[in-house]
Amino acid sequence: MSVRVDAICIGLPKPFNGAELSAIDKRPLGGKATFRSFGIEGDMVADTKHHGGIDMAVHQYPTDHYHAWNEVLGGHPLLTGPAPFGENLMVAGLKEDEVLIGDRFRLGTALLEVSQPRQPCWKIEHRFGRKGMVAHILGAHNCGWYYRVVEEGEAEAGDELRKVEDGHADWSVARVFAALYDPAANPNQDELCAIAGLDRLTGKWREKARGRLKS
């Protein structure tokens, strides 16, 4: 499995909602990007309590979803620009139901590992100026995902994102997200136990699954 990276985007914290700062507004990086364990050099996180860290070093959101969002929102100018969802990697041809937790991808000289789905928050709705987007993501499972950086390296737009190792069989990003965040989902105890045992899934997500197990 190999797909082309159309853009690598970074951003700095800016005023977002009154005194609140956010780095969700990202722009394509010209030339090579350096991938470190903490993320891409030059990319920063404003809310370090809920974002960033080694398990959320790099964010990818499928550009394949933009067309559907245009229909849901009745069009929106952000969808014609870079990184509308604050993603670091703009990539088509790879979606949540095709990506396993723990999949490893080579991008340039960096090695990335899928660590968790992205949990949507109010900032997406504030950025777009539209209510209901979070609820839509919870039901559609079009959440995007995060990588941890296993091997630091460099890459640039136009490089191939190439899968080099399979992650946890049967546990796609979409399936884990649905089980833990879709209000309509009703995972059984065996499924929750399996999620809690996914060693490549971020600890906080494993704890969430463990917390729903019956004693």
C-alpha atoms as one frame of an Amber mdcrd trajectory, in Angstrom:
protein
   0.000   0.000   0.000   1.456   3.320  -1.069  -0.092   6.781  -1.456   1.284
  10.188  -2.324   1.537  12.942   0.271   0.141  16.097  -1.309   1.281  18.477
   1.445   3.001  18.500   4.821   1.494  21.260   6.941   2.607  23.008  10.120
   1.283  25.826  12.275   1.965  27.972  15.313  -0.485  28.885  18.093  -2.663
  31.884  17.218  -5.620  33.611  18.904  -8.610  31.389  18.265 -11.495  32.000
  20.645 -10.998  35.071  22.767  -7.943  34.452  24.915  -7.742  30.832  23.735
  -4.890  29.854  21.415  -4.834  27.116  18.800  -2.455  25.838  16.125  -5.246
  24.259  14.052  -4.564  26.771  11.253  -1.714  25.068   9.384   0.032  25.855
   6.125   2.049  23.718   3.676   5.751  23.555   4.345   8.035  24.257   1.394
  10.978  21.869   1.109  11.814  19.086   3.519  10.047  18.532   6.819  11.936
  17.053   9.745   9.997  14.474  11.760  11.014  14.234  15.404   9.600  12.122
  18.220   7.597  15.159  19.397   6.284  15.983  15.910   7.316  17.980  12.867
   9.879  20.715  13.430   8.159  24.096  13.269   4.741  22.674  14.202   3.488
  23.524  17.670   0.604  22.673  19.993  -1.256  25.265  22.066  -3.268  22.916
  24.287  -0.633  20.495  25.579  -3.140  18.849  27.930  -5.223  17.394  25.106
  -2.896  17.499  22.091   0.683  16.718  21.194   3.159  14.361  22.799   4.836
  11.314  21.305   1.552   9.464  20.728   0.021  12.386  18.817   3.094  13.599
  16.976   1.659  13.720  13.444  -1.978  14.046  12.350  -3.431  12.767   9.086
  -6.935  13.447   7.775  -8.108  11.901   4.477  -8.679  14.506   1.792 -11.143
  11.931   0.377 -13.650  13.233   2.951 -13.636  16.822   1.686 -16.295  16.192
  -0.978 -18.704  14.652   1.540 -18.082  17.528   3.938 -18.887  19.983   1.154
 -22.272  18.313   0.813 -22.897  18.192   4.570 -21.937  21.837   5.040 -23.401
  23.139   1.805 -19.917  24.191   0.725 -17.234  25.906   2.767 -14.161  27.940
   1.727 -11.890  26.105   4.173 -12.359  22.919   2.163 -10.648  24.510  -0.838
  -7.561  25.493   1.171  -4.805  23.639   3.005  -5.329  21.476   6.089  -8.938
  22.418   6.885  -9.023  19.974   9.797  -5.629  20.998  11.157  -3.936  17.964
   9.649  -0.180  17.686   9.180  -0.414  15.283   6.246  -2.780  15.925   3.343
  -3.239  12.551   1.668  -5.862  10.934  -0.569  -6.463   7.223  -1.059  -6.244
   6.074   2.550  -9.196   6.116   4.949  -9.992   5.091   8.506 -11.483   1.705
   7.618  -8.342   0.789   5.656  -5.785   1.728   8.307  -5.052  -0.524  11.277
  -3.961   0.614  14.706  -0.224  -0.028  14.743   0.285   0.056  10.970   3.756
   1.364  10.160   4.451   3.617   7.208   7.710   4.837   5.726   7.613   8.491
   4.671  10.913   9.699   3.277  13.439   8.551   5.869  10.963   8.708   8.774
   9.032   5.714  10.114   5.529   6.452  11.422   3.211   4.200  13.445  -0.567
   4.653  13.687  -1.222   5.272  17.390  -4.901   6.294  17.748  -7.912   7.858
  16.051  -8.394  11.583  16.467 -11.065  12.508  18.991 -12.970  15.521  17.582
 -13.516  18.567  19.766 -15.324  21.915  19.664 -12.423  23.578  17.869 -13.427
  21.982  14.569 -16.890  23.522  14.796 -15.466  26.887  15.870 -12.989  26.880
  12.981 -15.706  26.156  10.425 -18.335  28.222  12.186 -20.797  25.332  11.958
 -22.540  23.328  14.669 -23.099  19.586  14.426 -19.748  18.629  12.899 -18.561
  16.709  15.954 -21.793  14.692  16.068 -21.399  13.930  12.361 -17.842  12.649
  12.890 -18.966  10.464  15.804 -21.545   8.789  13.574 -19.596   8.650  10.303
 -16.241   7.666  11.886 -14.398  10.056   9.539 -12.097  11.092  12.376  -8.576
  10.936  10.967  -5.718   9.524  13.030  -2.408  10.201  14.717   1.052   8.729
  14.297   3.950   8.344  16.682   7.406   8.723  15.115   9.294   5.446  15.476
  12.329   6.591  13.493  13.079  10.268  13.013  13.750  11.464   9.498  12.898
  13.852   6.674  10.233  13.956   3.976   8.597  16.437   1.621   5.410  16.886
  -0.368   5.275  14.435  -3.257   6.917  11.630  -1.294   5.176   8.277  -0.999
   3.628   7.154   2.276   4.376   3.432   2.041   3.027   0.791   4.378   5.862
  -1.438   5.596   4.284  -3.349   8.494   0.778  -4.414   9.445  -0.665  -3.380
  12.780  -3.313  -5.112  14.888  -5.362  -7.403  12.652  -9.070  -6.518  12.414
  -8.702  -3.324  14.463  -8.959  -0.441  12.053  -8.932   3.189  13.122 -12.643
   3.368  12.258 -13.536   0.279  14.316 -11.703   1.443  17.451 -13.162   4.945
  17.119 -16.696   3.615  16.657 -16.439   1.260  19.616 -15.316   3.964  22.033
 -16.984   7.136  20.723 -19.999   6.426  18.516 -23.068   6.809  20.798 -24.913
   4.273  18.637 -22.236   1.597  19.069 -22.609  -1.090  21.694 -19.296  -2.950
  21.936 -19.428  -6.193  23.878 -17.050  -7.098  26.678 -14.845  -9.207  24.408
 -14.371  -6.262  22.046 -13.559  -3.878  24.889 -11.092  -6.390  26.326  -9.454
  -6.741  22.904  -9.117  -2.953  22.530  -7.606  -2.697  26.014  -4.983  -5.227
  24.929  -3.843  -3.467  21.731  -0.261  -2.690  22.687   0.255  -0.180  19.872
  -2.856   1.811  20.795  -2.244   4.923  22.907  -2.511   4.228  26.622  -5.383
   6.660  27.211  -7.551   4.871  24.648  -6.721   1.478  26.151  -7.650   2.833
  29.576 -10.958   4.099  28.215 -11.772   0.610  26.965 -10.619  -0.949  30.244
 -12.799   1.459  32.200 -15.916   0.120  30.458 -15.207  -3.493  31.328 -17.484
  -5.050  33.892 -15.703  -6.317  37.001
